[in-house]
Amino acid sequence: MKIAIVTLFPEMFSAVTEYGITGRAVEQGLVSVACFNPRDFTSDRHQTVDDRPYGGGPGMVMMAGPLQAAVGAARQWAESHELGQELSRVRVIYLSPQGQMLTHQAVAEMAAGADADKDGQTETLILVAGRYEGVDERFLELEVDEEWSIGDYVLSGGELPAMVLMDAVIRQLPGALGHQDSAQQDSFVAGLLDCPHYTRPPEVGGLEVPPVLMSGDHGAIRRWRHQQALGRTEQRRPELLNEQELDDEQRTLLAGYRKGLKPE
Ligand SMILES: C[S@@+](CC[C@H](N)C(=O)[O-])C[C@H]1O[C@@H](n2cnc3c(N)ncnc32)[C@H](O)[C@@H]1O
């Protein structure tokens, strides 16, 4: 998969490309990342990328021209492929507090696009990080396919949201996680929150590890974890749980959780 980022602060992205799971995915070649700085696509001495808003008011607005040129260069990079490599489809995404809220489903769909489809095409994401008051609306109309938000609050720039999206997408790529099953247990993947986790030592501050986890009975451990995931989801995010869609085992586990009963 290829991810291009249009940003005034390319250095920030080393946080994703050089560390942890995402850093390893880059190293393994599961994802190629490239940054395109709108300043490199200016023609004036000051490398101007912003200007005052028409109509007056505070702050500055990113100009359409340098952004368009940077997206153009990112498209070319997306389409450059060595012989035998798949062709690429491009999705231009603007990170914006006014966009659709990013969810696991959206992230999983972006990651799935990284697999070559029946036309032999893979998807490249071009992520545009805004700054100042935002970007000229005409750039959005001309170049951007989708807008995504990471939450109902305003950050100073789109770099952190772009990194959030990248991390979430990259960890879904086949081979990115050391243990393939670990993504399956994560919150939201199967529509539930994750169960609680414990590690050594067996006692911390007077609190002990639930005995079932040390029983060696894998069936019982699986049922306990599933019960915890169901119960936690109902307590913390009830809107995620639709009781009608639960099967009989899940209903029994949830009823047991409510009564404080452990699964048989
Ligand atoms: C200070 S914000 C501009 C906010 C804009 N004036 C508004 O209220 O919609 C600067 C940039 O940060 C990014 N940004 C800020 N909050 C965000 C969020 N919650 N999700 C995604 N991007 C965000 C966007 O790229 C935006 O262009």
The ligand as an ORCA input file, in Angstrom:
! r2SCAN-3c Opt
* xyz 0 1
  C      -7.285     24.945     13.237
  S      -7.875     23.684     12.185
  C      -9.052     24.550     11.197
  C     -10.436     24.366     11.698
  C     -11.500     25.041     10.858
  N     -11.403     26.471     10.955
  C     -12.867     24.583     11.344
  O     -13.313     25.070     12.358
  O     -13.463     23.677     10.712
  C      -6.525     23.405     11.097
  C      -6.485     22.039     10.427
  O      -6.412     21.027     11.412
  C      -7.014     19.838     10.935
  N      -7.972     19.380     11.982
  C      -8.290     20.048     13.110
  N      -9.147     19.350     13.874
  C      -9.354     18.175     13.238
  C     -10.154     17.027     13.523
  N     -10.904     16.950     14.610
  N     -10.123     15.985     12.648
  C      -9.381     16.049     11.525
  N      -8.619     17.133     11.198
  C      -8.598     18.184     12.029
  C      -7.648     20.170      9.589
  O      -6.809     19.674      8.562
  C      -7.679     21.700      9.590
  O      -7.545     22.241      8.309
*
